[in-house]
Amino acid sequence: MSEEIQAAAPQAISVDIYDQVYNLRGTDPAHIEKLAALVDAKMRAVSATGATVDSLRVAVLAALNIADELFTTRERYAEMAGNVDRVSQSQNTLRSLSGLLDAVLEERKAG
């Protein structure tokens, strides 16, 4: 097997989320560990602030928190992308105006 194929082959990894061990497979174990740590941290935060001890309820509330963060991030991204588009349009307008100004100044210079 080539190195590229080996690197892309799923690898087994064990992660601990909310005191449960999960055996997962993926091409980037470090990334999977980071995701598992995030989910574990969210579940522990939900558990610490709530009165529920039911792990399913804790998991659902943690998922809602993560979904809220994702939704908010997507909204911010869309807003920023819109700002970038407006800046790009403004730059194009400024270039056009600069070109027109240069042309007028050249005409006056020549005339």
N, C-alpha and C positions, 0 to 999 in steps of 0.2 A: 504494500500500500504506500502511496506517496505521502509526503508530509502534510500536504494540503488536505487530503482525504482523512488522514488520521486526526488532524486538528479539528475538522468539522464533525467527526464522529461523536455521538452523544456519550457522555461519561456519567457513571453513577456517582451520586453524592448524597450523603445523609445530612439533613438539617434538622434543627430543633426549633419548633415553633410552639410557643405557649405550652412547654413541657411535653410535647408530643414529637416523636421522631418520624420524619418523612424521608423516604428513599426516593430521590428524584433523579431524572436524567436530563442532561443538557450539554450543549457544546461549550459552555463557559461556566465552570464551577464557581469561580469567584463572583460572577454576576448573580448566580442563583443564591449564593450565600448572602449577598447584599440584600436581595429581595426578601429572603427568609428573615433576615435580621430586621428589616423594615416592618414586615407583617407582625413579627413577634413583638417589636416595640409598640406598634399601634395597639395590638391586643392587650398588652400589659398596661398601656396608658388608659384604655377604655375600662379595663378591669379595676384600675386604681381609682377612677373617678365615679364608677357606678356601683350599684348595689347588687348587680347580678353576678352569679358565679357560674352560670351555664355557659360553657365554652362555645356552644353554637351561637348564642346571643352575642357573646363578646366578639366572635369572628364576624358576624353580620354587621355589628356596629363599627368594628375596625374597617371592614370593607366599605361601609358608607363613608367613613372618614377619608379613606384613600380615594374613593370615587369623587368626593367633594374636592380634594386637592387636585385631582386630575382635571376635573371640569373647570375649576378656577384657573389652572395653568393653561388649559386650551383657550379659554376666553382671553387671558392676557396675551397669549401668543397671537391670536387672531387680531387683537387690538394693535399689537406691535407690528404685525405684518401690514395692517392697514396704514399705520404711521409711516412705515418704510416705503409703501407705495406712494403716499402723498409726498414724502420727501423726494423720491425719485422723479415724480411728476414736476415738482417745484424746480428741481435741478435742471430738468429738460427745458422748462420754461425760461429759466435764467440763462441757459446756454443760447437759446433762440434769441432772447432779448439782447444778449451780449453780442451775438453775431450781427443783429440788426444795427446796434449802436456802432459797432466797428465799421459796418458798411456806410452808415451815414457820415461818420467821421472821415472815412477815406474819400467820400464824395466831396465833402467840404474842403479837404486838403487839396484835392485835385482841382477843384473849381475855383 
